[in-house]
Amino acid sequence: MEIIKMNSIKTGLFIADLRKKKAWTQSQLAQQLGVTDKAVSRWETGRGFPDISLLKHLSVILEVSVNEIIIGERIEPAQYQKSAEETILKTLTDSKKKIDRMINGALFTCGAILLVFSLLFLGVDTSWVSVYSILGTIMIAIAIFLWFRKKIVRALILAFVTLLVAFGIFEARDYIYVTQYSLPPLYNISILTNFENAEKKITYHKIFFNVVRHNPDEENEFYTIEKH
């Protein structure tokens, strides 16, 4: 079978020509496809290509085959093969799935690296550690959601559970920070500073417990944990 190559510019000119023959505006074509007129404009100028999910509908509206849209020209009836069209659609679908898997895998891997990397820095009092760990967690949750997005309820539940587990880890990490390294917690709901009394203190409000930092930055500095 001859390999059909996609040429976005040629396809765009072909779509524009078919649209004009039907005396439609870009907006009218866009309405029939459920897209914006800007999307149609991008196709016709070669700056974009119709999504795989739109090709069949677009071919029906313009009264051409999917093959003809992809190669950007008419195909003689004698050369047209339905099996070839199905093969092309399958190839494009498989390519899109492969790209989606690569993106999801990259998101999950990068998120996991950021999360593990931040957890390794126990005993280091730096704000960027919390930023990296939260960013990593969000990336992992997004990747999990995208993997299961066809089953939206399951996707949302798994993403939510991922966030809950991560926040539990953050709480445990902060507990170790305070009890083992005498460092302030990183993940806090709010921070209350009180330097008016004889004893200066900073209270870190957290989900499961509060941390009180007594006499901050002084020789007699110490921490206490208050359970909710």
Secondary structure, 3 states (H helix, E strand, C coil): CCCCCCCHHHHHHHHHHHHHHCCCCHHHHHHHHCCCHHHHHHHHCCCCCCCHHHHHHHHHHHCCCHHHHHHCCCCCHHHCCHHHHHHHHHHHHHHHHHHHHHHHHHHHHHHHHHHHHHHHCCCCCCHHHHHHHHHHHHHHHHHHHHHCCCCHHHHHHHHHHHHHHHHHHHHHHHHHHHHHHCCCCCCCCEEEEECCCCCCEEEEECCCEEEEEECCCCCCCEEEEEEC
